[in-house]
Amino acid sequence: MYRKRTDDHRRRMTIYLPEDLSRRLRLYAAEKDQDYSLVLAEALDALLERKGVR
């Protein structure tokens, strides 16, 4: 699981998501009271871990 550390640096990125996926991301983040970026970072970290990308 992605864990934000105080020494983590963020890099601004522009991503394009299908409208339905964007809506689901916004709803999930709102329900969990989390920042979109953190939710997306957790999801990408889990995906890349499963794919063996470190």
C-alpha positions as CSV (number, residue, x, y, z in Angstrom):
1,M,0.0,0.0,0.0
2,Y,1.2,3.5,-0.8
3,R,2.1,5.4,2.3
4,K,2.7,9.1,2.0
5,R,5.8,10.0,4.0
6,T,6.8,13.5,5.1
7,D,9.9,13.3,2.9
8,D,7.9,12.4,-0.2
9,H,8.1,14.9,-3.0
10,R,5.2,15.3,-5.4
11,R,5.6,16.0,-9.1
12,R,2.8,17.7,-11.0
13,M,1.4,15.6,-13.9
14,T,-1.5,15.9,-16.2
15,I,-3.4,12.7,-16.9
16,Y,-6.5,12.1,-19.0
17,L,-9.1,9.6,-17.7
18,P,-12.3,8.4,-19.3
19,E,-15.2,10.4,-17.9
20,D,-16.7,7.4,-16.0
21,L,-13.4,6.6,-14.3
22,S,-12.9,10.2,-13.4
23,R,-16.4,10.3,-11.8
24,R,-15.8,7.1,-9.9
25,L,-12.4,8.5,-8.6
26,R,-14.0,11.7,-7.5
27,L,-16.9,9.9,-5.7
28,Y,-14.5,7.4,-4.0
29,A,-12.2,10.2,-2.8
30,A,-15.1,12.2,-1.5
31,E,-16.6,9.2,0.3
32,K,-13.2,8.4,2.0
33,D,-12.4,12.1,2.5
34,Q,-9.1,11.7,0.7
35,D,-7.3,13.7,-1.9
36,Y,-7.6,12.5,-5.5
37,S,-3.8,12.4,-5.8
38,L,-3.4,10.1,-2.8
39,V,-6.2,7.7,-4.1
40,L,-4.6,7.6,-7.5
41,A,-1.1,7.2,-6.1
42,E,-2.3,4.2,-4.0
43,A,-4.0,2.6,-7.0
44,L,-1.0,3.1,-9.3
45,D,1.4,1.8,-6.6
46,A,-0.6,-1.3,-6.2
47,L,-0.8,-1.9,-9.9
48,L,2.9,-1.4,-10.5
49,E,3.7,-3.6,-7.6
50,R,1.6,-6.4,-9.1
51,K,3.3,-5.9,-12.4
52,G,6.7,-6.2,-10.7
53,V,7.7,-2.6,-11.4
54,R,9.7,-1.1,-8.6
